[in-house]
Amino acid sequence: MSSSEFVHQQLIQEEGINPANLPNEIKKKIRGWEIVFKRWEQNQEDEKSLKTLTIQSLEIADKIQDFIEQEYEEDDDSDKNDDSDKNDADKKDDQPKGGNEPKKDDQPKAGNEPKQPSTQNRDKRFGNLVMEKKILAITTQNNNRISVNQLEQIIGVEPEYPEQQVHNIRLRKVFMASYYRVL
């Protein structure tokens, strides 16, 4: 097993992240992981070190995923602020000079109300690599099954019924049991 087969390495590679751009806390964890990895490379029969490497890799991947999500949220917030400033200026220009009456087009028409997004229309590629690896780690130990509660904790929402797609894996609800199994 090479270092590129560990979860955090895959995540860095898939997302095209430069490790130098990561926060210092994550860099320190990666350096510590690399020390354990070098020790394990010298004695690859050491199962304890391999288990430690796998667990630490998942933890690092979680932190990287949190960093990525936080970075996207900050980008979205700055974009929203820029857009709202532009929209405020546009609204001032669009207001009629004669009064504050709303335009006839602005009033909603009966039957043309926007539809609420349903859980059935959720993006087919829901989740990320970290979620997938956590699910696979649990299912390999439990005969390809994961409890509904564990799945919900990992993905952050109630799993869809009868099937849930998480990154590249599909799970199906087991009939009359509180488990999902990997398809």
N, C-alpha and C positions, 0 to 999 in steps of 0.2 A: 504494500500500500504506500503510495507516494503522498506528499503533502497536498497535491492538487486534488486528492480524493476526499479531503475533509471538507465539511460543510462551509466553513467560513472562507476557505480558499475558493470554493466553487462560487460562492456569492460574490466575492470580490471580482472574480473573473467574469461572471455573467453580467454584473452591473457595470463593469468597466471602471471600477473605482481605483484611484491611485492611493495606495496605503499611506503615503505621505500626507494626504489630505484628511485623514481620519483624526479624530480627537486624541489627545495624549493618553487618555485612559485606555482606549482601545489599542493604541500602539503598544502600550506596556503589556497588556494581556497577550497580544500577538507575540511579543518578544519572549514572554514567559512560556508561551505555548511552543515556540520554536526551540527553546532549551530542552523541554521535555521531549520534543520530537527528535532532536539529535541524539538524546540518550536512548530513545526507543529504536532509532535506526541502527544503533550498534548492537542491540539485543532485541530483535523483532519477535522473539518468542515470549516476551514479557507482556502477558495479557492485561495486567494491572495498568501499565503505562499506556497501552492502546486504549483501554476504557477511559482513562483520564484524558487522553488526547481527544477522544471523541466527544466527551462531555464538555471539555473546555472549548472545543471547536464550535459546538452548538451555542454555548454561552456567548462566545465572540460574535457568532453570526447574528444572534439576537440583538446584541448591542449595535452591530453594524446596521441591521435592519431598522432599529429605532432611530439611529442617526440619519439614515436615508429618509425615513418618513418625516422626521423633524425638519430636515432640510427642504423637503417638498412642501411642507406646511408653511414654512417661512417664505418660500418662493411664492406660494399661492396667496399668502397674506399680502405680500408686497405688490403682487399683480392686482389683487382686489383693491388695494388702496389707490394704485395708479388708475385703475378703471373707474373707481368711484369718483376720483377727482375729475376725470374727463367727463363722466356722466353728469356730475353736478354742473359743470360748465355748459354741457349740451342742454340740460334741462332749463337753464336760465335763458339760453338762446331760443328755445322752443316755446316758451310761455308767451301767450298772446299779450299784447301791450294794453289791450282794452279792459281786461278783467281777469279774474281767476277761475273762469268757468272751464270745466274739463272738456276736452274735445270729445266729440261723439264717438270717435274710433277707440278712445281709451276705455270706454265702458264695456264690460264683458257682455257678450251676447249669450242668450240662453242656448244650451246645448254645445257650446264651444269652450267649455271649461277645460283647463289642462288636466290630463289624466295623471293620477298619482303613480309613481313607479312601484311595481309589484316585486315581490321577492322572486317570482318566477322569471322575471326578465333580468336577473342578475347576470353579470358578465360571466361567460363560460369559463374563462381562465381566472378563477377566483383564488386568492391566496398567493403565497410566495414560496421560495425554496426552503426557507427555514421552517415554515409550517409543514411542508411536505416531509422534511427530514424528521421532525418531531413525531408526526403521525406514523411514519415508517418505523421509527425506533420502537414505538409502543406496539404496533401491530406485529412486528417480527417476534416479539416476546410473547404475544397473546394469540397465537394461531390466526393471524391476519384479521384480528378484530380489535376495535377500540370502542370504549363506552361513549355514550352520547355526551355525558358530562365532560369527559376528557377532550373529546372533539370540539365541543363548544368552547372550552377554555383555550384551546390552541387557536381556533379560527376567530374567536371573539364575537361570534354571532351564533344563533341557534341554527344547527345544520338543516339543510333543505331535506324534504321528504319526497320521494323515496331515495333519491340519490344526491350526493354532495360531491362536487368537483373541487379539489384543492390542488392548485398548481397543475401538476401533470398526473395526479392520481384520481381515480374515481372510487367513491365509497357508496355502498348500498346498505340501507337499513335492513337488519335481520328481523324477519317476521316474528312478532310476539316476544321480542327481547329488546333490551335497551342498549343494543350494540349496532355498530356499522361494520361492514367487512370490506376489505380491499378487493376491487374487481380486477 
